[in-house]
């Protein structure tokens, strides 16, 4: 077993006691000001405005990094210890004396947040999300609530502060990942969980108070399956008091452990609605086509989420197709990178990033600020649109060309984004298009159609007639 080291044990004890008392009072008096929580108060126009940058961005960088990189262990999951109230290795809380002490060796002297952001921009990414605390409980920022943080390492400088400031300098949208789930903290899901609940909300408040604008908060699960152990109303009221325009994912209240007999689910419809967040998060796969709800696929480039050495990276062509499949399916791609212990990216990651950036220099008009549809995507590729342009992203060309259901508008012209002609026919029942073999591109041929009227957002009119139309999974 271990004991949580604090900056001043007495100070934290007083803070925890005060927080627990305040929490107990709030349990007696549930009048929390939710007036600024957009998920339960904004109208459609306000929601569209708040989500526009995210919908237009399409492509972001996820960064899983921390002391785990010293041992080339998977972040959180590489910690060989019981995981209280969780999906496996459930049992009494234990420690991993090797993993839990990697922080003593963590000294990323080559960490350069500006270089990270420059690489993301070179890659065509429009936002970045950094791990601030994973399931292993280590905080990558200067937290006043624990000593198990970056300030206790040989490096001794706030990683999150440098990251957010670099994003601001370079015009990059900044997001922070925070794991509510915590297999290290001794109060996690103990008793009524009030101590831990107050503690983690204190850390979230630190993150949203000290670094200026945070555009996105990316939560990653709670535990115990008992809504009564968490004050999500206080969490959301605090977050939107501090960051009114922020968007948040759908994992703030995700439960992973065994159901509790005491659990009765969300205590109100408001709490249910707010904790659904603003977008869903299919993990390790391309989300199924969904034009009615915002979503973002998170997928790693390497063998895992964090650093596992210099081999085993996905190729640029695969990653480009993943981006296209997300775009045409109505979602975003959050592509994950796991820096080395010294703070630099592995060569395989840099290769993928730069190749995607070069592709987007030529084809970005058919990705950024588009909306998915109207054709259902599948193994053939997919479609997206903006203004008077409809883009077909084609992976596979049958010999006879592509035949689709009819469009609700007239096509005026067609050509590839490299300038080659595209032949098409149009009738009240079908639309066909063909590009000569020599003019097709790898890994995606992008055909730009100019139409006589904009295509409505969210419209799906059918799909490919000559090939399988199953949506990407």
C-alpha positions in Angstrom: 0.0 0.0 0.0 1.0 3.6 -0.3 0.2 7.0 1.2 -0.6 10.0 -0.9 2.1 12.6 -0.4 0.8 16.1 -0.2 2.5 19.5 -0.4 1.7 20.0 3.2 -0.2 17.2 4.8 -1.8 19.6 7.3 -2.8 22.0 4.6 -4.4 19.3 2.5 -6.2 17.8 5.5 -7.7 21.2 6.3 -8.6 21.8 2.6 -10.1 18.3 2.3 -12.1 18.7 5.5 -13.4 22.1 4.4 -14.3 20.8 1.0 -16.0 17.8 2.5 -18.0 20.1 4.8 -19.0 22.3 2.0 -20.0 19.3 0.0 -22.1 17.9 2.9 -23.8 21.3 3.1 -24.5 21.3 -0.6 -26.0 17.8 -0.2 -28.4 19.3 2.3 -29.0 22.4 0.1 -29.0 21.3 -3.5 -29.5 24.9 -4.8 -26.5 25.0 -7.2 -26.5 27.8 -9.8 -26.7 26.0 -13.2 -27.7 29.1 -15.0 -24.6 29.2 -17.2 -24.5 25.5 -18.0 -25.1 25.5 -21.8 -26.2 21.8 -22.1 -29.4 22.6 -20.3 -30.0 26.3 -21.1 -28.7 27.2 -24.6 -31.0 27.4 -27.6 -30.3 25.8 -31.0 -28.6 28.9 -32.3 -26.4 29.3 -29.3 -25.4 25.7 -29.4 -24.5 25.9 -33.1 -22.3 28.9 -32.5 -20.5 27.3 -29.5 -19.9 24.1 -31.5 -18.9 25.7 -34.8 -15.1 25.8 -34.3 -15.1 22.1 -33.4 -17.3 21.1 -36.3 -15.1 23.1 -38.7 -11.8 21.9 -37.3 -12.1 18.2 -38.1 -8.6 17.2 -37.0 -6.9 17.4 -33.6 -3.9 16.0 -31.8 -4.3 13.9 -28.7 -1.2 13.7 -26.5 -0.8 10.9 -23.9 2.4 11.5 -21.9 3.8 11.3 -18.5 6.3 9.4 -16.3 5.0 6.1 -17.7 7.1 6.9 -20.8 10.2 6.3 -18.7 9.4 2.6 -18.6 7.6 2.5 -22.0 4.4 1.5 -20.1 0.9 2.1 -21.2 -0.4 5.1 -19.4 -2.6 4.2 -16.5 -3.2 0.6 -17.7 0.5 -0.3 -17.4 0.3 0.2 -13.7 0.3 -3.3 -12.3 -2.0 -2.9 -9.3 -5.6 -3.4 -8.4 -8.1 -0.9 -9.8 -10.7 -0.3 -7.1 -14.3 -0.3 -8.4 -13.3 -0.8 -12.0 -13.8 -3.1 -14.9 -11.0 -5.5 -14.1 -8.3 -6.2 -11.5 -10.9 -5.1 -8.9 -9.9 -5.6 -5.3 -8.3 -3.8 -2.4 -6.3 -0.8 -3.5 -2.6 -1.7 -4.1 0.4 0.1 -5.5 3.0 -0.6 -8.2 6.3 0.4 -6.6 8.0 0.6 -10.0 5.3 2.5 -12.0 4.4 4.7 -9.1 8.0 5.9 -8.9 8.7 6.6 -12.5 8.1 10.3 -11.7 11.4 10.4 -9.8 13.2 9.8 -13.2 10.9 11.9 -15.4 13.0 14.9 -16.7 11.8 15.9 -20.2 14.5 18.5 -20.8 13.7 18.6 -24.5 10.0 19.3 -24.0 9.2 22.3 -26.2 5.5 23.2 -26.3 6.0 25.6 -29.1 7.6 22.9 -31.2 4.6 20.6 -30.4 2.1 23.2 -31.6 4.2 24.0 -34.7 4.2 20.3 -35.6 0.4 20.1 -35.0 -0.1 23.1 -37.3 2.2 21.7 -39.9 0.1 18.5 -39.8 -3.1 20.4 -40.5 -4.5 20.0 -37.0 -6.8 22.7 -35.6 -6.9 21.8 -31.9 -4.8 19.8 -29.3 -5.8 17.9 -26.2 -3.1 17.1 -23.6 -3.4 14.6 -20.7 -3.4 16.6 -17.4 -4.1 13.5 -15.2 -4.7 9.9 -16.3 -6.0 7.0 -14.3 -2.6 6.6 -12.6 -3.3 9.7 -10.6 -0.1 11.7 -11.7 -0.8 15.4 -12.4 1.1 17.0 -15.2 0.5 20.4 -13.7 1.4 22.3 -10.5 -1.5 21.2 -8.4 -1.8 22.7 -4.9 -3.8 19.6 -3.9 -1.1 16.9 -4.2 2.6 16.4 -4.4 2.2 13.5 -6.9 2.6 16.0 -9.7 5.1 17.4 -12.2 6.7 19.7 -9.5 8.0 16.6 -7.6 9.9 15.4 -10.7 13.5 16.4 -11.6 11.9 18.5 -14.3 9.9 20.6 -11.9 8.0 22.8 -14.3 4.3 22.9 -15.1 3.7 20.9 -18.4 0.1 22.1 -18.8 1.0 25.8 -18.4 3.6 25.6 -21.1 1.2 23.7 -23.4 -1.7 26.0 -23.1 0.4 29.2 -23.4 2.0 27.8 -26.6 -1.5 27.0 -28.0 -2.5 30.6 -27.3 0.6 32.0 -28.9 0.1 30.1 -32.1 -3.7 30.4 -32.4 -4.3 26.7 -31.7 -7.4 25.6 -29.8 -6.4 24.1 -26.4 -8.0 21.1 -24.8 -7.3 19.3 -21.5 -7.9 15.7 -20.7 -8.7 14.8 -17.1 -9.4 11.3 -15.7 -11.9 11.4 -12.9 -11.1 7.8 -12.4 -8.0 7.5 -10.1 -6.5 4.2 -9.1 -3.8 6.0 -7.0 -5.7 8.4 -4.8 -6.5 6.8 -1.4 -10.0 8.4 -1.2 -11.2 7.4 -4.6 -14.7 5.8 -4.1 -14.1 5.3 -0.4 -17.3 5.6 1.6 -19.6 8.1 0.1 -16.7 9.4 -2.1 -17.2 13.0 -0.8 -13.5 13.5 -0.1 -12.4 12.4 -3.5 -15.3 14.1 -5.3 -14.3 17.5 -3.7 -10.6 16.8 -4.4 -11.0 16.1 -8.1 -13.3 19.0 -8.6 -10.7 21.2 -7.0 -8.1 20.0 -9.5 -10.5 20.7 -12.4 -11.0 24.2 -11.0 -7.2 24.7 -10.9 -7.0 23.7 -14.6 -9.8 26.0 -15.6 -8.6 29.0 -13.5 -4.9 29.3 -14.0 -4.2 29.1 -17.7 -6.5 31.4 -19.5 -8.9 30.1 -22.1 -9.4 26.4 -22.3 -11.5 25.5 -25.3 -12.3 21.8 -24.6 -12.5 19.6 -21.5 -12.0 15.9 -22.2 -13.1 13.7 -19.3 -12.4 10.0 -19.0 -14.7 8.0 -16.8 -15.6 7.9 -13.2 -16.3 4.6 -11.4 -18.5 2.7 -9.0 -21.8 3.2 -10.9 -23.4 5.3 -8.3 -24.6 8.8 -9.2 -25.0 9.6 -5.5 -21.2 9.6 -5.1 -20.6 12.5 -7.4 -21.7 16.2 -7.5 -21.9 16.7 -11.2 -24.1 19.8 -10.7 -21.3 21.5 -8.8 -18.7 20.4 -11.4 -20.6 21.8 -14.3 -21.7 25.0 -12.5 -18.0 25.6 -11.6 -16.7 24.8 -15.1 -19.0 27.1 -16.9 -18.6 29.9 -14.4 -14.9 29.8 -15.3 -15.0 28.9 -19.0 -18.4 29.9 -20.4 -17.6 29.0 -24.0 -16.0 25.7 -23.4 -17.2 22.4 -24.9 -17.0 19.1 -23.1 -17.1 15.4 -24.1 -19.6 12.8 -22.9 -17.5 11.0 -20.3 -17.9 13.2 -17.2 -20.3 10.6 -15.7 -19.3 7.4 -17.4 -19.4 4.5 -15.0 -17.1 1.5 -15.3 -17.4 -0.5 -12.1 -20.1 -2.8 -10.7 -23.5 -1.3 -10.1 -24.3 -0.2 -6.6 -27.6 -1.3 -4.9 -28.0 2.3 -3.7 -27.7 3.8 -7.2 -30.9 5.3 -8.6 -29.3 7.0 -11.6 -29.1 10.7 -12.3 -30.9 12.7 -9.6 -32.5 15.0 -12.2 -33.0 15.4 -15.9 -30.7 18.4 -15.8 -27.8 16.4 -14.5 -28.5 13.6 -17.1 -28.5 16.2 -19.9 -25.4 18.1 -18.8 -23.2 15.0 -18.3 -24.0 13.8 -21.8 -21.8 16.7 -22.9 -21.4 18.1 -26.4 -20.0 15.2 -28.4 -19.5 11.4 -28.2 -16.1 9.7 -28.2 -15.8 6.4 -30.1 -12.4 5.0 -29.1 -10.0 3.1 -31.2 -12.3 3.0 -34.2 -14.0 5.2 -36.8 -17.5 6.2 -35.5 -20.5 5.1 -37.5 -22.0 7.8 -39.7 -24.0 10.2 -37.6 -25.0 13.6 -38.9 -27.4 14.4 -36.1 -24.9 14.3 -33.2 -21.4 15.6 -32.8 -18.7 13.0 -32.4 -14.9 12.5 -32.4 -13.0 9.3 -32.9 -9.8 9.0 -30.8 -7.2 6.7 -32.3 -3.5 6.2 -31.5 -0.8 6.4 -34.2 1.5 4.0 -32.3 1.2 0.7 -30.5 -0.7 2.2 -27.6 -1.7 5.6 -26.2 1.7 6.4 -24.6 5.3 5.9 -25.7 6.2 2.2 -26.5 9.4 2.7 -28.5 10.3 3.6 -32.0 8.4 1.0 -34.0 4.8 -0.1 -34.8 3.3 3.2 -36.1 0.4 3.4 -38.5 1.2 4.6 -42.0 0.2 8.0 -43.3 -2.2 6.6 -45.9 -4.2 4.7 -43.2 -4.3 7.9 -41.1 -5.5 10.0 -44.0 -8.3 7.6 -44.7 -9.2 7.6 -41.0 -9.5 11.4 -41.2 -11.6 11.2 -44.4 -13.9 8.6 -42.9 -14.5 10.7 -39.8 -15.1 13.9 -41.9 -17.6 12.2 -44.3 -19.3 10.4 -41.4 -20.0 13.7 -39.6 -17.3 13.6 -37.0 -13.7 14.6 -36.1 -10.5 12.7 -35.8 -8.4 13.1 -32.6 -5.2 11.4 -33.6 -3.0 10.4 -30.6 0.7 10.8 -30.2 2.8 9.5 -27.3 6.0 11.6 -26.9 9.3 10.1 -25.7 10.4 10.6 -22.1 12.6 13.6 -23.1 9.6 15.4 -24.6 10.2 14.8 -28.3 8.1 12.9 -30.8 9.2 9.6 -32.3 10.3 9.6 -35.9 7.3 7.5 -37.0 4.9 9.9 -35.4 6.6 12.9 -37.1 6.5 11.1 -40.5 2.7 10.6 -40.2 2.1 14.1 -39.0 4.0 15.8 -41.8 2.5 13.5 -44.5 -1.0 14.3 -43.4 -0.1 18.0 -43.4 1.1 17.8 -47.0 -2.0 16.0 -48.0 -4.2 18.6 -46.3 -2.3 21.4 -48.1 -3.8 20.1 -51.3 -7.1 18.6 -50.1 -8.0 20.6 -47.0 -10.7 22.5 -48.8 -12.6 19.2 -49.0 -12.2 18.6 -45.2 -12.2 21.8 -43.1 -15.6 23.4 -42.4 -17.4 20.7 -44.4 -20.4 18.7 -43.2 -20.9 15.0 -43.8 -23.2 13.5 -46.4 -25.4 13.5 -48.3 -24.2 10.0 -49.5 -23.8 7.3 -46.9 -20.1 6.5 -46.5 -18.7 3.0 -46.7 -15.9 1.0 -48.2 -16.0 3.0 -51.4 -15.3 6.3 -49.5 -17.7 9.1 -48.5 -19.0 12.5 -49.2 -19.1 15.9 -47.6 -20.2 19.4 -48.6 -20.0 23.1 -48.0 -21.6 26.0 -49.9 -22.0 25.1 -53.5 -19.4 22.3 -53.4 -20.0 18.6 -52.9 -16.9 16.5 -52.4 -16.6 12.8 -53.1 -13.7 11.1 -51.3 -13.2 7.8 -53.2 -11.1 4.9 -51.9 -12.2 2.3 -54.5 -13.3 2.7 -58.1 -15.4 -0.1 -59.7 -14.7 -0.5 -63.4 -18.0 1.0 -64.3 -17.5 4.0 -62.1 -19.6 5.1 -59.2 -23.4 5.2 -59.4 -25.4 6.9 -56.6 -28.9 7.8 -55.8 -30.1 11.1 -57.3 -29.0 14.4 -55.8 -31.6 17.0 -54.8 -29.7 19.6 -56.9 -28.1 19.9 -60.3 -24.4 19.4 -60.8 -22.8 22.1 -62.9 -19.2 20.8 -63.1 -16.9 18.1 -61.8 -13.2 17.6 -61.5 -10.7 16.2 -59.1 -8.9 18.5 -56.7 -5.7 17.9 -58.7 -7.5 19.4 -61.7 -8.3 16.3 -63.8 -11.7 16.1 -65.4 -14.4 13.9 -64.0 -17.2 12.6 -66.3 -20.7 12.5 -64.8 -24.3 11.9 -65.7 -27.4 13.0 -63.8 -31.0 12.1 -63.9 -34.0 12.2 -61.7 -33.1 8.7 -60.5 -29.3 8.5 -60.3 -26.0 10.3 -60.4 -22.9 8.6 -61.9 -19.2 9.8 -61.9 -16.0 8.4 -63.4 -12.4 9.4 -63.3 -9.8 8.0 -65.6 -7.4 5.5 -64.0 -4.4 7.8 -64.6 -6.1 10.6 -62.8 -6.9 8.8 -59.6 -4.9 9.6 -56.4 -3.7 7.5 -53.6 -4.9 7.0 -50.9 -8.0 9.0 -51.8 -9.3 10.6 -55.0 -11.2 13.7 -54.2 -13.8 14.8 -56.8 -15.2 18.3 -56.4 -18.8 18.8 -57.7 -20.1 22.4 -58.1 -23.9 22.3 -57.5 -26.6 24.9 -58.2 -27.8 25.1 -54.6 -26.3 24.3 -51.1 -27.0 20.8 -49.7 -28.8 20.9 -46.4 -26.8 19.9 -43.3 -27.8 16.5 -42.0 -29.2 15.2 -45.3 -28.7 11.6 -46.2 -30.3 10.6 -49.5 -28.9 7.1 -49.9 -25.6 5.8 -51.0 -23.6 3.9 -53.6 -25.6 1.7 -55.9 -22.8 -0.3 -57.5 -20.9 -1.3 -54.3 -21.5 -2.0 -50.6 -23.0 0.9 -48.7 -22.2 -0.3 -45.2 -21.1 2.5 -43.0 -17.6 2.6 -41.7 -17.3 1.0 -38.3 
